[in-house]
Amino acid sequence: MTNMPVDYHGFYFMTEPFADGYYKTGNKKAARELTIKLMQKCKENLIHYKSLPKVDQNALYSDIYREIEGYRRLLHILKDNGDIELYNSNKVDFNRLNQAFRRFETEDE
């Protein structure tokens, strides 16, 4: 993570396994910090996509879907590792943003 900080690259999906690894090795603080950063990136991107006209959203379907599913995977990392408090607090934001793209047949958490 030192050589590939979250703030400086756009390939966040490559960083998701590190969050799970931190949980698995007992480093809950690092896991939470990384997961929160990654979820924030997903939120920012989804808020941006939500602000676009529907015709543009449709053209960016695969990017939007990738963000939604990345956010969902992060929630599952939280849930699978027993961080239910953080899962529940972020599930609300996920479902709210996900609703904006319901026509893409995405499911709530």
C-alpha positions in Angstrom: 0.0 0.0 0.0 3.0 2.3 0.5 3.9 2.1 -3.2 0.3 2.2 -4.5 -1.6 4.7 -2.3 -5.3 4.9 -2.9 -5.3 8.6 -3.5 -3.0 8.4 -6.5 -4.4 5.7 -8.8 -7.7 4.8 -10.4 -7.6 1.1 -10.1 -9.3 0.8 -6.7 -10.6 -2.8 -7.4 -6.9 -3.9 -7.2 -6.8 -2.6 -3.7 -9.9 -4.3 -2.3 -8.1 -7.6 -1.4 -5.7 -5.6 0.8 -8.7 -4.5 2.9 -9.8 -8.1 3.4 -6.2 -9.1 4.1 -5.9 -6.5 6.8 -9.0 -7.9 8.5 -7.8 -11.5 8.1 -4.4 -10.6 9.8 -6.1 -8.8 12.6 -5.3 -5.3 11.6 -8.8 -3.9 11.9 -7.7 -0.3 12.0 -5.9 -0.5 8.7 -8.7 -2.5 7.2 -11.3 0.1 8.2 -9.2 3.0 7.0 -8.6 1.4 3.6 -12.2 0.3 3.2 -13.5 3.7 4.1 -11.2 5.4 1.6 -12.3 3.0 -1.1 -16.0 3.4 -0.4 -15.5 7.2 -0.5 -14.0 6.9 -4.0 -17.0 4.8 -5.1 -19.4 7.3 -3.5 -17.7 10.2 -5.3 -17.8 8.5 -8.6 -21.4 7.4 -8.3 -22.4 10.9 -7.2 -20.7 12.3 -10.3 -22.4 9.7 -12.6 -25.8 10.5 -10.9 -25.4 14.2 -11.8 -25.1 13.3 -15.5 -28.0 13.2 -17.9 -29.5 9.8 -18.3 -28.3 9.5 -21.9 -24.7 10.0 -20.7 -25.3 7.5 -17.8 -26.5 5.0 -20.3 -23.3 5.4 -22.3 -21.3 4.9 -19.2 -23.2 1.9 -18.0 -20.2 -0.4 -17.6 -18.3 2.2 -15.5 -21.3 2.8 -13.3 -22.0 -0.9 -12.9 -18.3 -1.5 -11.9 -18.5 1.2 -9.3 -21.7 -0.2 -7.8 -20.3 -3.7 -7.7 -17.0 -2.5 -6.2 -18.9 -0.7 -3.5 -20.9 -3.8 -2.9 -17.8 -6.0 -2.7 -16.4 -3.6 0.0 -19.6 -3.9 2.0 -19.3 -7.7 1.8 -15.7 -7.5 3.0 -17.0 -5.6 6.1 -19.9 -8.0 6.6 -17.8 -11.1 6.1 -15.2 -9.9 8.6 -17.8 -9.1 11.2 -17.5 -5.3 11.0 -21.3 -5.1 11.1 -21.4 -1.5 12.6 -19.4 -0.1 9.6 -21.3 -2.3 7.2 -24.7 -1.1 8.4 -23.7 2.6 8.4 -22.4 2.4 4.8 -25.2 0.2 3.5 -27.6 3.1 3.8 -25.4 5.3 1.5 -24.9 2.4 -0.9 -28.7 1.7 -1.2 -29.4 5.5 -1.7 -26.9 5.8 -4.5 -27.8 2.5 -6.0 -31.4 3.6 -6.3 -30.3 6.3 -8.8 -29.3 3.5 -11.2 -32.2 1.1 -10.6 -32.9 0.9 -14.4 -29.6 -1.0 -14.7 -31.2 -3.7 -12.6 -28.9 -3.4 -9.6 -30.0 -4.8 -6.2 -29.8 -3.1 -2.8 -27.8 -4.6 0.0 
